[in-house]
């Protein structure tokens, strides 16, 4: 093939734009270049609009054989029934018995309310999915589930810290207890717990659902948690991880410090009591709260490796994450009323009185 000098400009153009192709006569064909531009435009449009195209997610749940779904459904149903019975019963006892009109039981009533509602956010949908083939949850439903669960679980952490402070005042400064733990302060502590839960939940939920979910719609969990949602996102989640770590630090660390410092003072004060009966009575008022704290923070620490290790631990064991999530989503709300009712003399007497009234009516 001979080179024609008249084709100089065409050859020069070829070197300037290698995406152009030529016919034998040197005519430039622009179609491949336009095709490439169009293809890039479609991909870009897909990346920007993919978030709006996601209308639902799939909750994978537990990876077990189908025949075990019935067993899991019955287990969830039993636990959830005990949660309803225990927490509704606890709130009823506290509201109907005037002897329990104290700061300690005011906090306990709010704890039962929180346990009841955040378990109700998780358990019913999980039970429905055991029978569903699609196991889907709408986008709005997933947002609502994450928001409410984050709100109540954070509020519970701050409420437990407030309860530890209440026990500290009751044991270390018993003469000033009624003055320091006024109704106004108790209301402010509870309202502050809900406010902190709402603020952190709004921040976490809004940042999580601004991600683009183009990798998959399948959430490898039995409810909408932010860590499984991060795994199916195709967006850069570094900033979200930093914010999540920061939120966990400012939520878990201060509450744990308040609880630990309060119980250090409580133990120091109780050990100074000379009578064995006095020590036993003082410890009995704190044992229930300490049991609840141990169950909740024990489960959270197993899942997130306390505070700092949570950020660095890779998500290699999703099934272990699901099992430990059960501890604070279902097991803790089930155990809290049992711990307070079995270890608390006032609650047992109030329950006995309430049952006697019902028997008299019948």
Protein Blocks (a to p, Z undefined) as FASTA:
>chain_A
ZZdfklmmmmmmmmmmmmbccdfkopacfklmmmmmmmmmmmmmmmmmmmmmpmbdcdeb
jaddfklmmmmmmmmmmmmmmmmmmmmmmmmmmmmmmklmcfklmmmmmmmmmmmmmmmm
mmmmmmmmmmpmklpacfklmmmmmmmmmmmmmmmmmmmmmmmmmmmmmmmmmmlmmmmm
gfklmmmmmmmmmmmmmmmmmmmmmmmmmpccfkbmcdcbfbdcfklmmmmpcbdfklmm
mmmmmmmmmmmmmmmmmmmmmmmmmmmmmmmpmblklmmmmmmmmmmmmmmmmmmmmmmm
mmnopmlmmmmmccfblmlmmmmmmmmmmmmmmmmmmmmmmmpmklmmmmmmmmmmmmmm
ZZ
